[in-house]
Amino acid sequence: MIELDATDALEVLAWVRGERPGGCVALNAPAGSVVPAPGVPQGLVSSVQIYDTPIGSIAIKTVKRTAAPRPWLEPNALMAREIAVLESLSRIRAPSTVNTIAVARDPGLVVMQAVTESRRVDQVTGVSTTDIESVAECLGELHKTWLPSSADRVPWIAEDDLWRHILDDSPSCLDEFVVRFANVFGKFDPSILRKIVRIGDIIDVAVPLRNDPLRIASLDLRSDNILWSFGSKMRFIDWQFATLAPGASDLAVTIGTSAAHVSPRLIQSAISIYSRASGTDLGDATRGFAVGLVLRTAMTIPISIYLPHRDLVSARKRDVAIHRLTTCLGIVSKEVSEVVGRAGPSLRR
């Protein structure tokens, strides 16, 4: 992984914009055409574009230059966190994670190798059962390969101020969230949300379960944050909110934001596939799934209030994700209640 300085980063950006036809010295790229290809939709604090280049298909993530409504949403800080995660993952060649070619901390930039024959998915329409099952398989393979422990002294998790700030902001946003999005809840009873936002710290729920140590979790593994191919392989490309949590947490995020049809059968099948692929006890995987729903919900509440959705597409994407998330909370309500109940001694008063 190449560490780029500011000058190198600007050269890379000029190259992909077609302003340097002679190639890109910073990436050891020869002269040749650079053609934008179908990429992933833009996120709220960063954007990704795929290019076909002389060094293959690459994906470039850049920071959006927008004012952060809250300190924990500051784009450069989130990018720095992601780069730290990518450095950890690159050392072990973790499956289903991107091959990171180069990074720049200022301006924030990540150059990744894209999948061959990539395909676009629509988060509003949702991804298929087959796609969800592939995510479960790939997550299991990742977690079977890398099991970080406290001895790793992972720098991006040692003092998790990011998630502490997210959980600090969640309670004050709840009333507005319930009023604004009551029409997308469906039959969901929002009373459980009041228990979720009382969780004081991520460790209240993201504690090791019986046989399931904490794993790397993106907690933003929406379909937009996956590079999809026409086969079963994929690459997870977003780690800006990464933390350590029970392994099936990210599976909950994918289903709870991006599954075309959320159902008890889909959830049970995906958890079973993840359990087998990762070697995790099925009961622990089920509880880990519930932890993911709790953490994603606690994150969704303030983000939905603080980050504006300036166009109909992004607003629709948000509303559909909230509906899917609350549907999942209803399906596994027993396990979710156990998760927030276990956090009881540390709940806010």
N, C-alpha and C positions, 0 to 999 in steps of 0.2 A: 504494500500500500504506500503510495507516494504522498508525502506531506508537501503541499503546495503553499508558497507564500502568496501575498496579495497580488504581486505582479503575475505570477504563474496562473493564478485563478482568473484574472482578467484576460489573460491570453487564451485560456480554455473557452471562456464565454465568447470571446471574439471569434474563435475558430468555429464553434458550432453555429454562430450567426452568419457564417460565410464571409467574414471579414479578413480571414487569413487563409487564402487558398493554397499557400505553400506548406500547410501542415501545422502541427502543434508540437513545439519542442518540449513543453512541459510534460506531455503524455507520450513522447516518442512516437508521434503519429505522422506518417508520411503525407505528402500531398495527395489529394483526392477529394471526391465529392463527400459532403456532409449533408444528409437529407433528413429532415424531421420525419419521424414515423409516428403512428398512433401511440400515444402515451397514456399515462394514468391521469384521471381528473385532478385538478389542483386542490390542495388542501387549504386549510384556513391560515396556516402560518408558513407554509412552504409549498413549492410546486415542483413537479417532476415532468421532464420531457425526454422522450426516447429519440435517439438519432441513429441512423445507419451511417457508419463511418469506415474509413480504411482500416481501423483497428477493431472492427466488428460493431455489433449493436450495443450501444451504451445508453444508460439512463443518467440524467443529470438532475440533481435536486438542488434547488436554490432557495434562499430565504426570501420571503416577501417583506418588503420594506414598509411595514405598517406599524402604527403605534400600538403598543400592547396595553389593553385595558386593565390588566392585572400583572404584577411582576412575574408570576409563574407562567405567563403566556408570552414572555419576551422571546422573539424568534431566535436571536443569536444564542441565548442561553439554551434553548431547546435543541438547536443544532449542535452546540458543543456537547450536550449530553448524548446525542445520537452518535457523534463521532467517537466518543469514548466507548460506547457499546460496540460499534463496528470494529474498533481496534481489538476489543476482547474477542469478538466472534471470529475475526480474521486469523487470530493466532491458532485457532483449533479447526479452521476450515469447516465450520458448522454447516450441516446439511440444511437446505431450503433457505439459507440466508444468502444475500448477494455477495458476489466477489467484488469487494471494494477496490477500485483501481487507484483512486486518489481522493484526498480530502483537503479542504482549506478551512481554517477557523475564522479568517477574516479576509474577505467576506465569506460567510458560510456557504460552503459548496461541497457536494459529494458526487463523485463520478463512479458509477457502478456498471458492471457488465450486465446487460439485459439478457432476458431469455430469448432463445431463437424462436421464431414464429410466434411472437407474442400476440395475445388477443386482448381486446378490450371487454370489460364487463360493465354493466350498468348497476350501480348500487341501489337505485330506486326500484328497478325491475327485480333485482335480487339474483343471487347465484343458485345453481341447481343443487339438488341433493348430492349428486356425484361430486360436484366441486367442494361442498362442505366436507364430505367424507375424505377427499384428497387433502384438505387442510388439516383434518384430524390426524391423518397418517403422517403428513410432513411435520406437524408439531410434535408428534410422538417421537419421530426419528431425531429431531433436534434435541429434545429433552433427554433422550436416551444417550446422546453423544456428549452433552455438556450439562453437568450438574454443579453449578457454582456453590461454594460453601463460604462460610465466614472466613476461612483461612485464605481465600482468594483475595481478600481486601479489595474488592471491586470498587474502583474510585467513584463510579456514578451512583452507587447505592449506599456507600458508607454512612452518609448523613442525608437521608432522603427528604430534604426540605421541599422539593417539588410537590410530592404527594401530601406532605403536611399542609402546604398552602392550599392545595386543591380541597382537601377535606375541611380546612378552616373556612373556606368560602362557601361551601355547599349549603350549610344551614340557612344562611341569610338570603339565599336565592330560592329556597324551596317554595315559599308562598307564591311568588311571582311565577315560578315554573308551573305549579299546579294550575293556576288560573289560566296561564297562556296556552298550555298544551292539554288541557282537560279533554278537548275534542278529539285528540289523537290517541288517548289512552284506551279507547274501546271499553271493554267490561272490566278493566283493571281497577282495583281498589287502591288509590294512592296512599292509604294510611301507612303501608309498609315503608314508604319513602321517608316518613318522619323518623323511623327507627334507623334507616340507613344513614341519614345525614347526621345522626348523633355520634357516629363513630369518630373517635378523636384522633386516631393515628392508623396508618396502614397496617401496622403490626397487630392492631386489634383483631383483624380478620385474616391477614396474610401470614398466618403462623403455620409452622409445619403441622400437617395432619398426621395421622397414625403412621402411615408408611410412605408419605409423599413429601419429601423435602422441597424447599422452595426452588423454583426454576426461573429462568429468564422469561419475562412477560412484556410484550409490547403494550398491552392494554389499549391499543388503537388499531388492532388487526382487522380493520374493515376491508372490504373487497377492493376499495380504492388504493389500499396500501400493500397490495400484493401484485407482483408481476406474474401474469397468468400465461401459460403456454397452451397449445392445443392438446398436449398430453396431460399426464397426471402430476408433472413436476411444476413447481412454482418457486418464487422467491419473495421472501418477506422483506419489505424495504423501509419500514418506518419504525424507529426506535426512540422517538423524541420524548415519549412518556414512559419509557421502559423502567421496570423495577423488578423486584423479585417477588414472586407470588406462586401459589400452587399451580402445577403445570397446566391444568385444563382451563385456566382463567382466560387465556386468549381464545380458546375455542368458543367460550361463551360470548366473547366480543364479536367474533365473526358471525355466529348465528344470530346474535342479538342485534346486529346492525345490517346484515347483508344477505340473510337467507331468504329466498323467494317465498318459501312456505314454511313458517315456523310451526312445528308440531311436536307432541311428546315423542312420537316414533323417531323423528329426525334427531332430536336431542339425545335420546337413548342410544341410537345407532352410532352417532358421532362420538359420544363419550366412550362407548365400548371399543370403537376403533382406536381412539387415542390411548385408552388403557392398555390395549394389547401392544400397540406400537411402542409405547414408552416404558412398558413394564410396571405401570402404576396399578395399585389395587383399584378395582372398579368402584368401590365405595368411596375411596379417597378422591378418585377422579370426578365422581359426581359432586362431592362436596367442594372440590376445587372449581368446578364449573359454576357453582353457586357463588363462591368467592369472587369469581370474575364478573358475574352479574352485579354483585354489590358494589365492587370498585368502579366498574364502568358506569353504573347509575350515579354514584357519588361524583364522578367526573362530568357526566353529561349535564347534570343540573346547572352548575355554574357556567360551563362552556356555552350552553344554549342561551343563557342570559347575557353573558359578557361579549361573546363574539357575534357580530352581526352577520346575517346571511343576506347579502345585498341583491341576490337574484332569485328568481323563482325556482331554478334547478337546485341550488344549494339549500334553499328553505324546504323544498319538497324532500330532499335527501335527509335532512335533519328530522322532519316530521315522521317519515317512514321508519327511520332508525329508532326513534322514541317509541313508536307503536310496536315494533318488533321486540325491543328491549323489555317493555312492560309485559308483552305477551309471554316472553321467556320467564320473567319474574313470577307470573301467575302459574306457569306450568310447574316450576320447581319451587313453589312457595314454601313447602315444608323445609327443604334444605336451606333456602335463603333465611327463613326464620331462625334456623339453628345457627347459621353463621353470625347474624347480628345478635343473637342471644348469647353466643359464646363470648362476644366482645363486651358483655355487660359490665364487668368491673371497671372498664376504662371509658365507659360512655360519658358523654358530656352531661352535666347536671343543669 
